[in-house]
């Protein structure tokens, strides 16, 4: 499985930085003016897919709870909609 290979890599900092950037990019896409980027970011985050490179798999690699991260993102998104 590719996830196990990634987690066993000696370059863990590089891997963590890479997947942190992917997660950050998705969050930024949610706030983009581009509706297509918003749509795909939202779909990726709410997906229940556990296969790599899903939101859940990346959160797992980063040692983050996908449910908690998703809730924080939704809360922030809802707050921005109310202010917007």
C-alpha positions as CSV (number, residue, x, y, z in Angstrom):
1,X,0.0,0.0,0.0
2,X,1.4,3.4,-1.0
3,X,0.5,5.0,2.4
4,X,2.7,2.6,4.3
5,X,5.5,3.3,1.9
6,X,5.2,7.0,2.4
7,X,5.0,6.8,6.2
8,X,8.2,4.6,6.3
9,X,10.2,7.1,4.2
10,X,13.3,8.5,5.8
11,X,12.3,11.9,4.5
12,X,9.3,12.4,6.8
13,X,9.7,16.2,7.0
14,X,9.6,16.5,3.3
15,X,6.5,14.2,3.1
16,X,4.8,16.2,5.9
17,X,5.5,19.5,4.2
18,X,4.2,18.2,0.9
19,X,0.9,16.9,2.2
20,X,0.5,19.9,4.5
21,X,0.7,22.0,1.4
22,X,-1.9,19.9,-0.4
23,X,-4.3,20.3,2.6
24,X,-3.6,24.0,2.8
25,X,-4.2,24.4,-1.0
26,X,-7.6,22.7,-0.6
27,X,-8.6,25.1,2.2
28,X,-7.5,28.0,0.1
29,X,-9.5,26.7,-2.9
30,X,-12.6,26.8,-0.7
31,X,-12.1,30.6,-0.5
32,X,-11.2,31.0,-4.1
33,X,-13.2,33.2,-6.5
34,X,-13.2,30.2,-8.8
35,X,-16.4,28.2,-8.3
36,X,-14.9,25.1,-9.9
37,X,-11.9,25.1,-7.4
38,X,-14.4,25.6,-4.5
39,X,-16.5,22.7,-5.7
40,X,-13.6,20.2,-6.0
41,X,-12.1,21.3,-2.7
42,X,-15.4,20.8,-1.0
43,X,-16.0,17.4,-2.6
44,X,-12.4,16.2,-1.7
45,X,-12.8,17.3,1.9
46,X,-16.3,15.7,2.4
47,X,-15.4,12.5,0.6
48,X,-15.4,9.3,2.7
49,X,-12.7,7.8,0.4
50,X,-9.8,6.4,2.5
51,X,-7.5,5.5,-0.4
52,X,-4.4,7.7,-1.0
53,X,-4.4,10.7,-1.8
54,X,-7.8,11.3,-0.2
55,X,-8.5,13.9,2.4
56,X,-8.8,11.2,5.0
57,X,-5.5,9.5,4.0
58,X,-3.6,12.8,4.0
59,X,-5.0,13.7,7.4
60,X,-3.9,10.3,8.7
61,X,-0.4,10.8,7.3
62,X,-0.3,14.2,9.1
63,X,-1.5,12.6,12.3
64,X,-4.7,14.7,12.2
65,X,-8.2,13.6,12.9
66,X,-10.0,14.0,9.6
67,X,-13.4,14.5,11.3
68,X,-12.1,17.3,13.5
69,X,-10.2,19.0,10.6
70,X,-13.3,18.8,8.5
71,X,-15.5,20.3,11.2
72,X,-13.0,23.2,11.7
73,X,-12.9,23.8,8.0
74,X,-16.8,23.8,7.8
75,X,-17.1,26.1,10.8
76,X,-14.6,28.5,9.3
77,X,-16.4,28.3,5.9
78,X,-19.8,29.0,7.5
79,X,-18.4,31.9,9.5
80,X,-17.0,33.4,6.3
81,X,-20.3,33.0,4.5
82,X,-22.1,34.9,7.3
83,X,-19.6,37.7,7.2
84,X,-19.4,37.8,3.4
